Every structure is written in structure tokens, then in C-alpha cells.
Amino acid sequence: MSHHVAILGAGKIGRMTAHFLASCGDYTVRIGDAHEPSALAVARDERIDGRRVDFSSPSELAAFLKGAWAVVSCAPFSCNVGIAQAAKDAGCHYLDLTEDVAVTKKVMQLSHGASSAFIPQCGLAPGFITIVAHSLLRELDSVDTVRMRVGALPRTPSNVLQYNLTWSTDGLVNEYCNPCEALVDGQMCLVPPLEQVERLHIDGCEYEAFNTSGGLGTLADSLRGTVRNLNYKTIRFTGHAEQMRFLLNDLRFIEHRDELKAILERAVPGTDDDQVVIFVSATGQRGGRFMDRTWARTVLSREIGGRHWTAIQVTTAAGICAVVDMLKEGTVPTKGFVRQEQIGLDAFLANRFGRHYA
């Protein structure tokens, strides 16, 4: 039986998600976007139906979700509460990619009493990185510290920021400006973004990593009382954090986020030649010894189905499409609020979409 999936948002990730689901043969797909030409461009693939949808209109959302088995939100995070409410009203499953903490808490509240599953944070970070971290800590008898690090980077940076725009600028500004959750000595706390810079060496390359908001997802709440230290940081090329602190703090763009977004989109180019760098480690006791368990990968852009896709498109869409598959198969809960840490790493990597990480 074909399952009907409604995708909201026809940007970079929405396009890749639609391609994955439509090409596998198990789903019928329709995609909606507030910018009608974007939706219709995706619908050039005859397997996909595209149309305009106003994300802020409950009536338009209800019409778009009619008959859907699941809705996948690739829309801006600020739209997700309304989309989640529409999913609850329609009785369909809800999945999103948000890293925004406040939005996720509201989605959790909406999941109470729902007849379907509500699975936010299904992308890369939070999302896949949460699944990896939870898998590593289960290999230890007791856990001291979990470090989660992810970066979407150009392969050949060519500007002073050593960065290209590879995903949502709204999401980028959000994670650079908002306080960051962490467990420190067993206590939940907030740490400032762009601080606590550290050096990393992965696959022979040197990077820096610093605090950003949202990457922990629900893991901090799940692990409180069992892990002493837990933190998430974004990976960039060395020197990026200093430049961003100048923009945000010295020039005070942290108080003018719309202006910062406009400047970044005007001055920082995108790239199709990107990479996603992933590093997760868990340290603790195992068999009476203090041990370190580590998982690291670098995922590159690639050709799939005769088209070139960026690494951030592949990893983010693979994350949410794998969860859609697992939801269809019943290997994740099919009712109520579902956390990423409830998803098994081995099952995820064995999935046809999850294999893109393997």
C-alpha cells in the first residue's frame, strides 16, 4: 500500500526529501510552499504533486493535509507549531527538522492526546547526531561526558568567514544567537553561543567547534541524572567564531537578526561542493576502565538519481526519510511524542535512506 506524504517547504531540503520519497516507490508525494514557483519546480517530477500553501493559514493547511498519512515539515521553524496543530487535527503523523528549543516544546505539548506520532528534530543535528550519541553511551557502564559536534562546510572556503551558506539562513542565525542548553556537572544550564571554542582534528583536517543552540534536541532532558557533562558544538574552519562574534557582539547584529540575515544572504555565497563533518564521543567506565567511544564521518556532496545534491541536503533529508520509513514499518512508536534517542543506530544505518551516512 502506498502511503501519502505531504511535504511543506520546497527549499533545498524539501526538494531532496521529495525526491527520496517519490523515487523509492512506497509513497505518493505532494509538496507545498508559500512560493508557488518553488513547489511547481519540484513537481516537474511527474511523481510529485506541487501547489501553493500559506503556512500561516489553518484552512489551507487543513486542505493540503486532507488524506495524508504523514506530513513532513521542511518549512521555517517558526511555522512548525501551526503545522503540528494541523497534523493533529487531521490525525496524520508529524515530522520536522527544527533545531528551535521553544518550538519543540510546543510540539511536545500538542502531542498529548494525539492519535498519531509527533517526531520533531529528524534531521542532522538534532536528529542523526542524537541517535549516534545515544548508541555510544549504551556501550559504557557509566557515562561521564558526551560531546556532539557537527558542521556543514564548504570543501574549499574562499572568504574571510571561511564559510558558504549551505542551509537555512534563519536556522543559522537562530543557532548563533540563542542560548545553548548543556549538562555541566550533572546540572542543566544555558551557555552562551559562539563560546568555549575548541580544536578538532578529523580525517587529517583541523577545525574549531563552539557552542550553538538546539543541537542537543531532547537528549539533555533524557540524560539528566545519568550523564555528568553533555554538550553540542558546531564545527567550522578555524577563525570563523571570532569573525561571527565581531558581527554579533561588537557590531550588535544579535539585536538586529533580520539585518544580519539580509547581509549574510547578500554577501556570503552558497556552494554545491560542500561536506558534512560529524564527530561524537562518549567517555566513561566500561569493565572497570575509563574508556572513550567515538563515531566520526565526513559526508560529501554526490550524484543521486542523475542529479547533484549537496551533502547537507543528503544528510538532512536522509535523516527524516529514514524515520518516515521506520514509522511506516512500526520500528518507532506510532503514537504520541517520539524522541530521536528512541531510534536505534543499527536500524537507522540499515535503512535505505540511512545508508547515506554509513
DASUL-V749447 format. One record per pair of residues at least 24 apart in sequence whose C-alpha atoms are under 7 Angstrom apart, sorted by the first residue. I is the first residue (numbers start at 1). J is the second residue. D is the distance in Angstrom with one decimal. If there is no record, write none. Layout:
BEGIN
i->I j->J d->D
i->I j->J d->D
END
This chain:
BEGIN
i->2 j->26 d->5.1
i->2 j->27 d->5.0
i->2 j->28 d->6.3
i->3 j->27 d->4.8
i->3 j->28 d->6.1
i->3 j->69 d->6.1
i->4 j->28 d->4.7
i->4 j->29 d->6.0
i->4 j->68 d->5.1
i->4 j->69 d->5.3
i->4 j->70 d->6.9
i->5 j->29 d->5.1
i->5 j->30 d->6.6
i->5 j->68 d->5.7
i->5 j->69 d->5.9
i->5 j->70 d->5.0
i->5 j->71 d->5.7
i->6 j->30 d->5.1
i->6 j->31 d->5.9
i->6 j->65 d->6.5
i->6 j->68 d->6.2
i->6 j->70 d->6.3
i->6 j->71 d->4.6
i->6 j->72 d->6.2
i->7 j->31 d->4.6
i->7 j->32 d->6.3
i->7 j->71 d->5.7
i->7 j->72 d->4.8
i->7 j->73 d->5.9
i->7 j->74 d->7.0
i->8 j->32 d->4.9
i->8 j->33 d->6.0
i->8 j->72 d->6.3
i->8 j->73 d->5.0
i->8 j->74 d->5.6
i->8 j->75 d->5.8
i->9 j->33 d->4.9
i->9 j->73 d->6.6
i->9 j->74 d->4.8
i->9 j->75 d->4.4
i->10 j->38 d->5.8
i->10 j->39 d->5.5
i->12 j->313 d->6.4
i->13 j->74 d->6.5
i->13 j->313 d->5.3
i->13 j->316 d->6.9
i->13 j->317 d->6.0
i->14 j->74 d->5.4
i->15 j->42 d->6.2
i->16 j->313 d->6.1
i->16 j->314 d->7.0
i->16 j->317 d->6.0
i->17 j->317 d->5.0
i->17 j->321 d->6.7
i->21 j->321 d->7.0
i->22 j->47 d->6.1
i->22 j->48 d->6.7
i->55 j->79 d->6.4
i->56 j->82 d->6.9
i->58 j->86 d->6.7
i->61 j->86 d->6.3
i->62 j->86 d->6.0
i->62 j->90 d->6.9
i->65 j->90 d->6.7
i->66 j->90 d->6.8
i->68 j->92 d->6.3
i->69 j->93 d->6.4
i->70 j->94 d->5.8
i->71 j->95 d->6.4
i->72 j->96 d->5.7
i->73 j->97 d->6.9
i->81 j->106 d->6.7
i->81 j->107 d->6.2
i->85 j->110 d->6.8
i->88 j->114 d->6.2
i->91 j->115 d->6.3
i->91 j->116 d->6.1
i->92 j->116 d->5.8
i->93 j->117 d->4.9
i->93 j->118 d->6.1
i->94 j->118 d->4.8
i->94 j->119 d->6.1
i->95 j->119 d->4.7
i->95 j->120 d->5.2
i->95 j->122 d->6.9
i->96 j->120 d->4.6
i->96 j->121 d->5.7
i->96 j->122 d->6.0
i->97 j->121 d->4.5
i->97 j->122 d->5.1
i->97 j->123 d->5.0
i->99 j->126 d->6.2
i->99 j->214 d->4.6
i->99 j->215 d->6.3
i->99 j->217 d->6.8
i->100 j->214 d->5.6
i->101 j->214 d->5.9
i->108 j->337 d->6.1
i->111 j->336 d->5.4
i->111 j->337 d->5.5
i->112 j->336 d->6.5
i->114 j->335 d->7.0
i->114 j->336 d->5.9
i->115 j->335 d->5.8
i->115 j->336 d->7.0
i->116 j->334 d->6.1
i->116 j->335 d->4.5
i->116 j->336 d->6.1
i->117 j->333 d->7.0
i->117 j->334 d->4.9
i->117 j->335 d->4.1
i->117 j->336 d->4.8
i->117 j->337 d->6.0
i->117 j->338 d->6.8
i->118 j->336 d->5.8
i->118 j->337 d->4.9
i->118 j->338 d->6.0
i->119 j->337 d->6.2
i->119 j->338 d->5.0
i->119 j->339 d->6.6
i->121 j->217 d->6.7
i->122 j->319 d->5.9
i->122 j->320 d->4.9
i->123 j->316 d->4.5
i->123 j->317 d->6.7
i->123 j->319 d->4.9
i->123 j->320 d->5.5
i->124 j->315 d->6.3
i->124 j->316 d->5.0
i->124 j->319 d->6.3
i->125 j->215 d->5.0
i->126 j->214 d->6.9
i->126 j->215 d->4.6
i->126 j->216 d->5.8
i->126 j->217 d->5.2
i->127 j->319 d->6.9
i->127 j->340 d->5.9
i->128 j->319 d->6.2
i->130 j->216 d->6.9
i->130 j->219 d->6.9
i->130 j->340 d->6.2
i->130 j->341 d->6.0
i->131 j->340 d->6.0
i->131 j->341 d->5.3
i->131 j->343 d->6.2
i->131 j->344 d->6.6
i->131 j->345 d->5.8
i->132 j->345 d->6.1
i->133 j->280 d->6.2
i->134 j->341 d->5.9
i->135 j->345 d->6.2
i->136 j->282 d->6.2
i->136 j->293 d->6.2
i->137 j->282 d->5.8
i->140 j->284 d->6.2
i->140 j->285 d->5.9
i->140 j->286 d->5.1
i->141 j->285 d->5.6
i->141 j->286 d->5.1
i->142 j->284 d->5.5
i->142 j->285 d->5.2
i->143 j->227 d->5.4
i->143 j->283 d->6.0
i->143 j->284 d->4.3
i->143 j->285 d->6.5
i->144 j->227 d->5.5
i->144 j->228 d->5.1
i->144 j->229 d->6.2
i->144 j->283 d->5.7
i->144 j->284 d->4.8
i->145 j->227 d->6.5
i->145 j->228 d->6.0
i->145 j->229 d->4.5
i->145 j->230 d->5.7
i->145 j->282 d->5.7
i->145 j->283 d->5.3
i->145 j->284 d->6.9
i->146 j->229 d->6.3
i->146 j->230 d->4.8
i->146 j->231 d->6.6
i->146 j->281 d->5.7
i->146 j->282 d->4.4
i->146 j->283 d->6.6
i->147 j->230 d->6.0
i->147 j->231 d->5.4
i->147 j->232 d->6.2
i->147 j->280 d->5.6
i->147 j->281 d->5.3
i->147 j->282 d->6.5
i->148 j->231 d->6.3
i->148 j->232 d->4.7
i->148 j->233 d->6.4
i->148 j->279 d->6.3
i->148 j->280 d->4.6
i->148 j->281 d->6.8
i->149 j->232 d->5.9
i->149 j->233 d->5.0
i->149 j->234 d->5.7
i->149 j->235 d->6.2
i->149 j->278 d->5.9
i->149 j->279 d->5.0
i->149 j->280 d->6.0
i->150 j->233 d->6.9
i->150 j->234 d->5.2
i->150 j->235 d->5.4
i->150 j->277 d->5.6
i->150 j->278 d->4.6
i->150 j->279 d->6.3
i->151 j->234 d->5.4
i->151 j->235 d->4.2
i->151 j->236 d->6.1
i->151 j->276 d->5.6
i->151 j->277 d->5.1
i->151 j->278 d->6.7
i->152 j->275 d->5.9
i->152 j->276 d->4.5
i->152 j->277 d->6.5
i->152 j->312 d->6.3
i->153 j->236 d->6.8
i->153 j->274 d->5.6
i->153 j->275 d->5.4
i->153 j->276 d->6.2
i->154 j->271 d->6.8
i->154 j->273 d->6.3
i->154 j->274 d->4.3
i->154 j->275 d->6.1
i->155 j->273 d->6.1
i->155 j->274 d->5.2
i->155 j->275 d->6.1
i->161 j->240 d->5.3
i->161 j->243 d->6.4
i->162 j->237 d->6.3
i->162 j->240 d->6.5
i->164 j->268 d->6.0
i->164 j->269 d->5.5
i->164 j->270 d->5.1
i->164 j->271 d->6.2
i->165 j->268 d->6.5
i->165 j->269 d->6.1
i->165 j->270 d->4.6
i->165 j->271 d->7.0
i->166 j->270 d->5.9
i->166 j->271 d->6.5
i->166 j->312 d->6.8
i->169 j->261 d->6.3
i->170 j->261 d->6.9
i->173 j->257 d->7.0
i->173 j->261 d->6.9
i->175 j->212 d->5.1
i->175 j->213 d->4.4
i->175 j->214 d->6.5
i->176 j->212 d->5.6
i->176 j->213 d->6.7
i->177 j->254 d->6.2
i->178 j->213 d->5.7
i->179 j->213 d->5.9
i->180 j->211 d->6.7
i->180 j->212 d->5.8
i->180 j->213 d->4.3
i->180 j->214 d->6.6
i->181 j->213 d->6.9
i->182 j->220 d->6.7
i->182 j->230 d->5.7
i->182 j->231 d->5.0
i->183 j->220 d->6.6
i->183 j->228 d->6.7
i->183 j->229 d->4.9
i->183 j->230 d->4.8
i->183 j->231 d->6.6
i->184 j->228 d->6.3
i->184 j->229 d->4.8
i->184 j->230 d->6.8
i->185 j->228 d->4.8
i->185 j->229 d->5.7
i->186 j->224 d->6.6
i->186 j->225 d->6.2
i->186 j->227 d->6.3
i->186 j->228 d->4.3
i->186 j->229 d->6.2
i->194 j->241 d->5.9
i->194 j->245 d->6.9
i->207 j->235 d->6.5
i->207 j->236 d->5.8
i->207 j->237 d->4.8
i->207 j->238 d->5.4
i->208 j->235 d->5.7
i->208 j->236 d->5.5
i->208 j->237 d->5.9
i->208 j->238 d->5.1
i->209 j->233 d->5.5
i->209 j->234 d->5.2
i->209 j->235 d->4.4
i->209 j->236 d->6.2
i->210 j->234 d->5.6
i->210 j->235 d->7.0
i->218 j->339 d->6.7
i->219 j->341 d->6.8
i->272 j->310 d->5.5
i->273 j->301 d->6.1
i->273 j->310 d->6.6
i->274 j->300 d->6.3
i->274 j->301 d->5.9
i->274 j->310 d->6.1
i->274 j->311 d->5.8
i->275 j->299 d->5.6
i->275 j->300 d->4.5
i->275 j->301 d->6.3
i->275 j->311 d->5.3
i->276 j->300 d->6.5
i->276 j->311 d->5.9
i->276 j->312 d->6.3
i->315 j->357 d->6.9
i->318 j->353 d->5.0
i->318 j->354 d->5.7
i->318 j->356 d->6.8
i->319 j->354 d->6.4
i->321 j->353 d->6.3
i->322 j->348 d->6.6
i->322 j->351 d->6.2
i->322 j->353 d->5.2
i->322 j->354 d->5.5
END
